[in-house]
Every structure is written in C-alpha cells, then in structure tokens.
Amino acid sequence: MRDCLYKAAAEFDLKTTPDEILFNMGTNKIHLYQFLIARSRGQDVTIGDFEKNIDPQTEEKATRIFNRYSEMMIDHYRNEVHEVEGATDTFRWCHEHGIKVATDTGFHRDITEAIMDRLGWIRDGLVDLSVDVEHIPSYRGRPAPFMIYYAMTHLDVQSVHEVIKVGNTPADMLEGYNAGCRGVVGVLSGPRPVEAWGTYWHTHVIPSVKDLPALIESQFS
C-alpha cells in the first residue's frame, strides 16, 4: 500500500518520502494527497488537524494522483492481498462471544471491495460491516470519528463505551480517541513501528491481532 501511494505521488512529482506516506496512512487517500501537497508547499499541517484544514485548491491534483494510485491498488489487491495472521480466528472468537465486528478504512469503495472480495470476510460472515470513507458525507475519514459512529448506527451499538478500536496507525489512535471509545488498542505487528503511533493516546498495546481475545477477556469483560 505504501509503495503504491508513493509511486503514484512520484509519477506526479509530488515531493514526499515513503516514510512520510507510511506515517500518515489510515486516512482518506485523496485527503492524504491534499495534505502532502499542502506540506510540500510549505503549509504547516499535522496529522492531528488532518481533516480540519484541507485546502480546496489541492483537490484537482490530489484526485489525479489518487486515480493513478487506485489503478495500482486494485490490481494488487485482486491478486496478492493476504489477511493478517490470526484475523479469521479472532473474528470467529468475537462472534462466538457476541461481539460484532466492523472494519473501517481510509480506502475508497472500489479498493475496499477488492480487498473484501479477495479475503472473503463479509461473504463468510466473519465481518459484520465494512465501512469506507465513501459512507461518510464529504468523505471525512480518519482521524475524524465518523466511520466508527456509522458502524455503531448500523450495528445497533448504543454507546462508545461498548466499542474497542484496534489499529496500527496514528490515524487509528486519533480516530478512537476522537470517538471516545472504551478501548483504543495499538497492534505491534503492523508495518508501522510503535514509535509512529505510540505517541498518540491509546489504552492498550498487543503484539498481534491474535492476542485480542485474551485482552478482551482480561480487560473488557
């Protein structure tokens, strides 16, 4: 994912680095390119105010970069995507214990559907709801909390104090914090080091998603 984001940016001479892309993943990808364009033009914007200060003058170029990135990503995910180790077992455990499972993503609909078709999580009943930025008005993705609220509405979850947000990006941690979730859990097994997301507010850290059931039993029962 990072490489496709970076390659598309490089094709359009957008000055960024793979590390900067990696740090800011988990967000709406058009907005990510707008953010990077603004940064390259000297504007002082950070991940914390990612969705607050989007310069509309960057939209046209960002959309062209995004369209190229989407071509790369759809081809990749239709052929090469694999689930994180332990995800299926964790989802199955959640359902066995009456816990609803939703995914949310900074991807747009076409890429999200390619991923879900490949993994089969929706088809096999392992994931109850897959939310992407196109479900939200104005495509306001992470770190705004609206995808979490969308999932709550459609899964009939009445309180954020019943919600545990799990992720491995700064945007994940900020989304969970902004939503007021009972738990905001960082996962160490993702591509981003803990130094990237660990400085943002969270409640727990686990080595892998396969460790989530034990955490829920010990800390959230």
C-alpha positions as CSV (number, residue, x, y, z in Angstrom):
1,M,0.0,0.0,0.0
2,R,2.7,2.5,1.0
3,D,4.7,1.7,-2.2
4,C,1.6,2.3,-4.4
5,L,0.9,5.6,-2.6
6,Y,4.4,6.7,-3.0
7,K,4.8,5.6,-6.7
8,A,1.7,7.5,-7.7
9,A,2.9,10.6,-5.9
10,A,6.3,10.3,-7.6
11,E,4.8,10.0,-11.0
12,F,3.2,13.4,-10.4
13,D,6.4,14.9,-9.0
14,L,4.9,15.3,-5.5
15,K,7.7,15.7,-3.0
16,T,7.3,13.2,-0.2
17,T,9.0,10.1,1.1
18,P,7.9,6.5,1.7
19,D,8.4,7.2,5.5
20,E,6.1,10.2,5.4
21,I,3.5,8.1,3.5
22,L,3.7,5.3,6.0
23,F,3.3,7.6,9.0
24,N,0.2,9.2,7.6
25,M,-1.6,6.0,6.3
26,G,-5.0,5.0,7.6
27,T,-6.6,8.2,6.2
28,N,-8.8,9.2,3.3
29,K,-6.3,8.8,0.4
30,I,-7.4,11.9,-1.6
31,H,-7.1,13.9,1.6
32,L,-3.7,12.4,2.2
33,Y,-2.5,13.6,-1.1
34,Q,-4.0,17.0,-0.4
35,F,-2.2,17.0,2.9
36,L,1.1,16.1,1.2
37,I,0.6,18.7,-1.5
38,A,0.0,21.3,1.2
39,R,3.0,20.2,3.2
40,S,5.2,20.3,0.0
41,R,4.0,23.9,-0.5
42,G,5.2,24.9,3.0
43,Q,1.9,24.8,4.8
44,D,2.1,23.9,8.5
45,V,-0.4,21.0,8.8
46,T,-0.2,17.9,11.0
47,I,-2.0,14.6,11.3
48,G,-3.9,15.9,14.3
49,D,-5.6,18.6,12.2
50,F,-5.7,16.4,9.1
51,E,-9.4,16.7,8.3
52,K,-9.8,20.3,9.6
53,N,-7.6,22.3,7.2
54,I,-8.0,20.8,3.7
55,D,-7.0,23.3,1.0
56,P,-9.6,23.0,-1.8
57,Q,-7.0,24.3,-4.3
58,T,-5.2,21.0,-3.9
59,E,-8.2,18.8,-4.8
60,E,-7.7,18.6,-8.5
61,K,-4.1,17.4,-8.4
62,A,-4.8,15.1,-5.5
63,T,-7.6,13.4,-7.3
64,R,-5.5,12.8,-10.4
65,I,-2.8,11.2,-8.2
66,F,-5.4,9.2,-6.3
67,N,-6.9,7.8,-9.6
68,R,-3.4,6.5,-10.6
69,Y,-2.9,5.1,-7.1
70,S,-6.3,3.3,-7.3
71,E,-5.3,1.6,-10.6
72,M,-2.2,0.2,-8.9
73,M,-4.0,-0.8,-5.7
74,I,-7.0,-2.6,-7.3
75,D,-4.6,-4.7,-9.4
76,H,-2.5,-5.5,-6.3
77,Y,-5.4,-6.4,-4.0
78,R,-7.3,-8.5,-6.6
79,N,-4.2,-10.8,-6.8
80,E,-1.9,-10.5,-3.8
81,V,-3.7,-9.5,-0.6
82,H,-3.5,-11.8,2.4
83,E,-5.0,-11.5,5.8
84,V,-3.0,-10.6,8.9
85,E,-2.2,-13.8,10.8
86,G,-4.8,-14.6,13.3
87,A,-7.5,-12.3,11.9
88,T,-10.0,-15.0,11.0
89,D,-9.7,-16.8,14.3
90,T,-10.1,-13.5,16.2
91,F,-13.2,-12.6,14.2
92,R,-14.7,-16.0,14.8
93,W,-14.0,-15.8,18.5
94,C,-15.7,-12.4,18.6
95,H,-18.9,-13.7,17.1
96,E,-18.8,-16.7,19.4
97,H,-18.8,-14.3,22.3
98,G,-21.5,-12.0,21.0
99,I,-19.1,-9.2,19.8
100,K,-19.9,-7.5,16.5
101,V,-17.0,-6.9,14.1
102,A,-16.7,-3.9,11.8
103,T,-13.7,-2.8,9.7
104,D,-13.1,0.8,8.7
105,T,-10.6,2.1,6.3
106,G,-9.2,5.2,4.6
107,F,-9.7,3.5,1.2
108,H,-12.5,4.4,-1.2
109,R,-15.2,1.9,-2.2
110,D,-13.6,0.2,-5.2
111,I,-10.4,-0.7,-3.4
112,T,-12.3,-1.8,-0.2
113,E,-14.5,-4.1,-2.3
114,A,-11.4,-5.6,-4.0
115,I,-9.9,-6.3,-0.6
116,M,-13.1,-7.8,0.9
117,D,-13.8,-9.9,-2.2
118,R,-10.3,-11.3,-2.0
119,L,-10.4,-12.0,1.8
120,G,-14.0,-13.2,1.8
121,W,-14.6,-11.8,5.3
122,I,-18.0,-10.4,4.5
123,R,-19.0,-13.4,2.4
124,D,-18.0,-15.8,5.1
125,G,-19.8,-13.9,7.9
126,L,-16.6,-13.0,9.7
127,V,-17.0,-9.3,9.4
128,D,-20.5,-7.8,10.0
129,L,-19.8,-4.4,8.3
130,S,-17.1,-2.9,6.2
131,V,-17.0,0.9,6.3
132,D,-15.0,3.1,3.9
133,V,-14.7,6.8,3.5
134,E,-17.5,6.9,0.9
135,H,-20.0,6.0,3.6
136,I,-19.4,9.4,5.2
137,P,-20.6,12.8,4.0
138,S,-17.7,14.8,2.5
139,Y,-15.6,11.6,2.7
140,R,-14.3,12.7,6.2
141,G,-12.2,9.7,7.2
142,R,-9.7,9.3,10.0
143,P,-8.8,10.9,12.3
144,A,-12.4,12.1,12.4
145,P,-14.6,9.6,14.3
146,F,-17.5,9.3,11.8
147,M,-16.7,5.9,10.4
148,I,-16.9,4.5,14.0
149,Y,-20.2,6.2,14.5
150,Y,-21.5,4.9,11.2
151,A,-20.6,1.4,12.2
152,M,-22.3,1.8,15.6
153,T,-25.5,3.1,14.0
154,H,-25.7,0.2,11.5
155,L,-24.8,-2.5,14.1
156,D,-27.1,-1.1,16.8
157,V,-24.4,-0.3,19.2
158,Q,-25.7,2.4,21.5
159,S,-22.6,3.7,23.3
160,V,-19.0,4.3,22.5
161,H,-18.2,2.7,25.9
162,E,-19.1,-0.6,24.2
163,V,-16.6,0.0,21.4
164,I,-12.9,-1.1,21.1
165,K,-10.9,0.4,18.3
166,V,-8.0,-1.6,17.1
167,G,-5.3,-0.4,14.7
168,N,-1.7,0.3,13.9
169,T,-1.5,3.9,12.6
170,P,-1.6,7.4,14.2
171,A,-4.9,7.9,12.4
172,D,-6.3,4.8,14.1
173,M,-5.3,6.0,17.6
174,L,-6.7,9.5,16.9
175,E,-9.9,8.1,15.5
176,G,-10.5,6.0,18.6
177,Y,-9.7,8.9,20.9
178,N,-11.9,11.3,18.9
179,A,-14.8,8.8,19.0
180,G,-14.4,8.3,22.8
181,C,-14.1,4.6,22.5
182,R,-13.8,2.5,25.7
183,G,-10.6,0.9,24.3
184,V,-8.1,2.1,21.8
185,V,-5.7,-0.8,21.1
186,G,-2.4,-0.5,19.2
187,V,-1.1,-3.5,17.4
188,L,2.7,-4.1,17.1
189,S,2.7,-6.5,14.2
190,G,1.8,-3.9,11.5
191,P,4.3,-2.2,9.2
192,R,4.5,1.0,11.2
193,P,6.8,1.0,14.3
194,V,5.3,1.8,17.7
195,E,7.3,5.0,17.7
196,A,5.0,6.2,14.9
197,W,1.6,5.7,16.6
198,G,2.5,5.1,20.2
199,T,2.9,8.8,21.0
200,Y,-0.9,9.1,20.4
201,W,-3.4,8.3,23.1
202,H,-4.3,4.6,23.4
203,T,-5.4,2.3,26.2
204,H,-3.6,-0.9,25.4
205,V,-0.9,-2.4,23.2
206,I,-0.8,-6.0,21.9
207,P,1.8,-7.9,19.9
208,S,-0.8,-9.1,17.3
209,V,-4.5,-9.2,16.4
210,K,-4.5,-12.8,17.5
211,D,-3.9,-11.5,21.1
212,L,-7.1,-9.5,21.1
213,P,-9.4,-12.2,22.6
214,A,-7.1,-12.6,25.6
215,L,-7.0,-8.8,26.1
216,I,-10.8,-8.5,25.9
217,E,-11.3,-11.3,28.4
218,S,-8.8,-9.8,30.9
219,Q,-9.5,-6.1,30.5
220,F,-13.0,-5.6,29.0
221,S,-15.2,-8.3,30.4
